Amino acid sequence: MAPRRPAKPRPAARSKAAAAAVPSVVRDLDPSVIALSISGLTKRFGSTVAVAGIDLDVPQGSFYGIVGPNGAGKTTTLSMVTGMLRPDGGSITVLDTDVWRDPAAAKRLLGVLPDRLRLFDRLTGRQLLYYSGTLRKLDNKTVTARSADLAAALGLEDALGRLVSDYSAGMTKKLALACAMIHSPRVLVLDEPFESIDPVSAANVTEILEKYVAGGGTVVVSSHSMDMIQRVCDRVAIIVEGSVLAKGTVDEVRAGETLEERFMELAGTRRTTEGMEWLLSSSD
């Protein structure tokens, strides 16, 4: 096995806004505590097995990446983890709270950025943040202060008065992340959070998430960006056809290769381009 890399220092926040937007959620961090436990998780859609007995333990205070090809079962798994899709079998607990036996308590611990965003887009950004905060039983003063902090950190200050329907895809994604974080959850579950976001905004979001983890929060993120997962995450799982092919620290999983090389080796999903010679001929 390749020698372990020294732990990466968490970068200091680039702004007071980013610091204020991400309060510490756990004062006494205990890495032996399992923030999210998935055991024997299964899901079928007719004859298709979408999730085939997934087992994962995510330690408290970790930045956990989930990678896999399209159709691997990542979004289905995260939808079950967050209580949006009922599993056929298995169990899911968030800090020892069962997601399906006590959904209200579990959801208080979670912040969720789902795939295929569905927001109340006839509200303004400010109204949506206010709704998200009061839904989590935050008082008016707290919601207002946190909305301002998150908007400043994510570069949304000038857009809060506009209808969400007028936002770009990247702005919508950042607003949804702000809604997921406004109640300072213990665990953030983010499905493709960097999709449609420009590189500068992605760097800001990464900084915010790293500060959240440094403050004791736990992040579970799915992404197609192997480079981002390798740079940011401390643990990773590779899921293919609804099963976990590898899991552990990033160094353990990549086994001396880049994460992308290791993924390609395990997934074996690369297609040949033979027989496509007609693309090289003119249609004139």
C-alpha positions in Angstrom: 0.0 0.0 0.0 1.2 3.5 -0.8 2.5 5.6 2.1 -0.2 7.8 3.7 -0.1 11.4 2.9 0.1 13.9 5.8 -3.2 15.4 6.8 -4.1 18.4 4.8 -4.4 21.6 6.9 -7.8 23.2 6.6 -7.5 26.6 4.9 -8.4 29.7 6.8 -11.6 31.4 5.8 -11.1 34.1 3.2 -13.7 36.3 4.7 -15.6 37.1 7.9 -18.8 36.3 6.1 -17.7 32.7 5.4 -16.7 32.3 9.0 -20.0 33.7 10.3 -22.0 31.6 7.9 -20.6 28.3 9.3 -20.9 28.0 13.1 -19.3 25.1 14.9 -21.8 22.3 15.4 -19.9 20.0 17.7 -17.7 21.5 20.4 -16.1 18.2 21.5 -15.5 16.3 18.3 -15.2 12.5 18.7 -14.1 10.8 15.5 -15.1 7.4 16.9 -18.7 8.5 16.7 -20.5 7.4 13.6 -22.5 10.3 12.2 -24.2 8.3 9.4 -24.6 4.5 9.3 -26.0 2.6 6.4 -26.5 -1.1 6.7 -27.8 -3.6 4.1 -29.6 -0.9 2.1 -31.6 -2.1 -0.9 -33.9 -0.7 -3.5 -35.5 -2.1 -6.6 -37.6 -0.5 -9.3 -39.5 -3.3 -10.9 -36.9 -5.8 -12.2 -34.0 -3.3 -11.8 -31.9 -3.4 -8.7 -30.8 0.2 -8.0 -29.2 -0.4 -4.7 -27.9 -3.9 -3.8 -27.1 -4.1 -0.1 -24.9 -1.0 0.6 -23.0 -0.8 3.9 -21.3 2.5 4.9 -20.2 4.1 8.1 -19.4 7.8 8.0 -17.4 9.0 11.1 -18.3 12.3 12.7 -16.3 15.2 11.4 -15.4 13.6 8.1 -15.7 14.8 4.5 -17.0 11.7 2.8 -17.1 11.4 -1.0 -19.3 9.0 -3.0 -18.4 8.5 -6.6 -19.7 6.2 -9.4 -20.8 6.2 -13.0 -24.2 7.5 -14.1 -26.9 5.1 -12.9 -24.7 3.6 -10.2 -27.3 4.2 -7.5 -25.7 7.2 -5.8 -28.8 9.5 -6.0 -31.1 6.6 -5.0 -28.9 5.9 -2.0 -28.8 9.5 -0.9 -32.5 9.9 -1.4 -33.1 7.0 1.0 -30.5 8.4 3.5 -32.4 11.7 3.7 -35.9 10.2 4.0 -37.1 11.2 0.5 -37.3 7.6 -0.8 -38.3 4.6 1.2 -35.9 1.7 1.0 -36.9 -1.9 0.4 -34.6 -3.2 3.0 -31.8 -2.2 5.4 -31.4 0.6 8.0 -30.1 4.1 8.1 -29.2 6.0 11.3 -28.0 9.6 11.7 -26.2 9.9 15.0 -28.1 6.9 16.3 -31.4 8.2 15.2 -33.2 5.9 12.7 -34.2 7.9 9.6 -37.4 5.8 9.0 -38.5 5.1 12.6 -38.1 8.6 13.8 -38.0 10.8 10.6 -38.7 14.1 12.2 -35.8 13.8 14.7 -33.4 12.5 12.0 -34.3 15.3 9.6 -33.5 17.9 12.3 -30.0 16.6 12.2 -29.7 16.8 8.4 -29.1 19.4 5.8 -29.9 18.2 2.3 -29.0 19.4 -1.2 -30.9 17.0 -3.5 -30.4 16.2 -7.1 -33.0 17.7 -9.5 -33.7 20.8 -7.4 -37.3 21.7 -6.8 -37.5 25.1 -5.1 -40.4 27.5 -4.6 -39.2 29.6 -7.4 -42.0 32.2 -7.1 -40.4 33.4 -3.9 -37.4 35.7 -3.8 -34.1 34.3 -2.5 -34.6 36.1 0.8 -38.1 34.8 1.2 -36.9 31.2 0.5 -34.2 31.5 3.1 -36.6 32.9 5.6 -39.1 30.0 4.9 -36.3 27.4 5.2 -35.1 28.9 8.5 -38.6 29.3 10.1 -39.5 25.8 8.9 -36.6 24.7 11.1 -38.1 26.7 14.0 -35.4 29.4 14.0 -36.5 32.8 15.3 -36.8 35.8 13.0 -33.6 37.5 14.3 -31.5 34.3 13.8 -33.0 33.7 10.3 -32.2 37.2 9.2 -28.7 37.2 10.5 -27.8 33.7 9.1 -29.4 34.6 5.7 -27.2 37.6 5.4 -24.1 35.6 6.4 -24.8 32.8 3.9 -25.7 35.2 1.1 -22.4 37.1 1.6 -20.3 33.9 1.8 -21.9 32.5 -1.4 -22.0 35.8 -3.3 -25.8 36.1 -3.4 -26.2 39.5 -1.7 -27.4 41.3 -4.8 -29.8 38.5 -5.8 -31.8 38.0 -2.6 -34.5 40.5 -3.7 -35.1 38.6 -7.0 -37.4 35.8 -7.7 -35.7 32.4 -7.6 -37.1 31.7 -11.1 -34.8 34.4 -12.4 -31.7 32.8 -11.0 -29.1 31.0 -13.1 -28.5 27.3 -12.5 -25.4 28.0 -10.5 -27.1 30.7 -8.3 -30.0 28.3 -7.7 -27.6 25.6 -6.5 -25.9 28.0 -4.2 -29.2 29.2 -2.8 -30.3 25.6 -2.2 -27.0 25.0 -0.3 -27.7 28.1 1.9 -31.2 26.7 2.6 -29.6 23.3 3.6 -27.1 25.0 6.0 -29.2 27.7 7.6 -30.2 25.6 10.6 -26.6 24.5 11.3 -27.3 20.7 10.8 -25.0 18.1 12.2 -24.7 16.2 8.8 -24.9 17.7 5.3 -25.9 15.4 2.5 -25.1 17.0 -0.9 -25.9 15.4 -4.3 -23.7 17.0 -7.0 -23.3 20.4 -5.2 -20.7 21.7 -7.7 -22.7 21.0 -10.8 -23.4 24.2 -12.8 -21.2 26.3 -10.4 -18.3 28.3 -11.8 -14.8 27.6 -10.5 -14.6 30.7 -8.3 -17.9 29.9 -6.6 -16.9 26.2 -6.3 -13.8 27.3 -4.4 -15.9 29.4 -2.1 -18.3 26.6 -1.5 -15.4 24.2 -0.8 -14.0 26.6 1.7 -17.3 26.9 3.5 -17.7 23.1 3.6 -14.2 22.6 4.9 -14.8 25.1 7.7 -18.0 23.3 8.5 -16.1 20.0 8.8 -13.4 21.7 10.9 -16.1 22.9 13.2 -17.4 19.3 13.8 -19.9 18.9 11.0 -20.0 15.9 8.7 -20.3 16.2 4.9 -21.4 13.4 2.6 -21.1 14.5 -1.1 -21.6 12.8 -4.4 -19.7 14.1 -7.4 -18.3 13.2 -10.8 -15.3 15.3 -10.1 -12.6 12.8 -9.0 -10.0 15.6 -8.7 -12.3 17.5 -6.3 -13.0 14.4 -4.2 -9.3 13.5 -4.0 -8.4 17.0 -3.0 -11.1 17.7 -0.5 -12.4 14.5 1.0 -10.7 12.4 3.6 -12.8 9.3 2.9 -14.5 7.9 -0.2 -16.7 5.1 -1.5 -16.9 3.9 -5.1 -20.4 2.6 -6.0 -21.1 0.7 -9.2 -24.4 -1.0 -10.1 -25.7 -0.4 -6.6 -22.8 -2.0 -4.8 -19.8 -0.6 -2.9 -16.6 -1.8 -4.7 -14.2 0.1 -2.5 -14.4 2.3 0.6 -12.0 3.8 3.2 -9.7 6.7 3.3 -8.9 8.3 0.0 -5.3 6.9 0.1 -6.6 3.4 0.9 -9.0 3.5 -2.0 -6.7 4.9 -4.6 -4.0 2.5 -3.7 -1.1 4.5 -5.1 -2.9 5.6 -8.2 -5.0 8.7 -8.8 -8.6 8.3 -7.7 -9.7 8.6 -11.3 -7.4 5.8 -12.4 -8.5 3.6 -9.5 -12.2 4.4 -10.3 -11.7 3.4 -14.0 -10.0 0.2 -12.9 -12.8 -0.8 -10.5 -15.7 0.4 -12.5 -14.6 -1.0 -15.9 -17.1 1.2 -17.7 -14.9 2.6 -20.4 -16.3 2.0 -23.9 -14.5 1.3 -27.1 -14.8 3.8 -30.0 -14.4 1.2 -32.7 -17.0 1.3 -35.4 -17.4 5.1 -35.3 -15.2 5.8 -38.3 -18.2 7.4 -40.0 -17.8 10.4 -37.7 -14.6 11.2 -39.6 -16.3 11.4 -43.0 -18.0 14.4 -44.4 -21.8 14.3 -44.8 -21.6 16.6 -48.0 
